[in-house]
Amino acid sequence: MLMNTLLSMRHISKSFGEIKSLVDVDFDINVGEVVGLLGDNGAGKSTLIKIMTGYYQSDKGGEIYWKGKKLSSMSVSENRKLGMEVVYQERALINQQTVWKNIFVGRELTNFIGLLHSKKMQQETHRLMDEMGFTSKAVTPNSIVKTMSGGERQGIAISRALYFDAELIILDEPTMGLSLAETEKTISFIKNTKKLGKSCVFIDHNIFHVYPVVDRIVVLDRGKLTGQFMKNEISFNDLIKQLRYVAKEGIML
């Protein structure tokens, strides 16, 4: 493992009965890196992420390291304390509530006598929105989420992860169901997380969405890692050709 490796997964396998969801997968992510995790439905992307975040445990032989330290036990709550946050598709938000209430839902700030500190939560939400590039003056901490675009909702979910000091933000199909303009907004928010020095895993099946924002692309196919590419070493057109070859041959490049 390199000195700047944030997360390292080694020999990760997972079977459900006779179904092998993952087979001896190695996966790394470095500090400040955005990694695109690509694969069709059933490739094993969701299973890998659930093991990464402690929802599932790897089969015997799998090892996970955080900042070079081997994790002996894993759970969703333990991994969140380490600094991992999952941003699910925008519908995970509470549409009838304001932006600031969505940011702090379940982790509300209180004052010295234990009452909700609404003013501070609104101030912190405003600061986060500035950092993340919410440019529309029509969107404020008191805006109702259901009135906002899909891309802006994704920005709220990402901002929530950032506020609670996530070092690794895992984005689960963040552009699914979004229009072109909303997708571009989401990509912009992801770029801002990188500027803030955070690491991201961008899970998707659409290379057109992933390529503009990632540093590295990892490909899963039927539970196996079959391709890994540094974006600065390969053009988009050449990458498409390589991915087609990987899909056809099912081998690691």
Buried (B, 14 or more C-beta within 10 A) or exposed (E): EEEEBBBBBBBBBBEEEEEBBBBBBEBBBBBBBBBBBBBEEBBBBBBBBBBBBBBBBBBEEBBBBBBEEEBEEBEEEEBBEBBBBBBBBBEBBEEEBBBBBBBBEEEEEEEEEEEEBBEBBBEBBBEBBEBBEBEEEEBBBEBBBEEBBBBBBBBBBBBBBBBEEBBBBBBBBBBBEBEEEBBBBBBBBBBBBBEEEBBBBBBBBEBEBBBBBBBBBBBBBBBBBBBBBEBEEBEEEEBBEBBEBBBEEEEEE
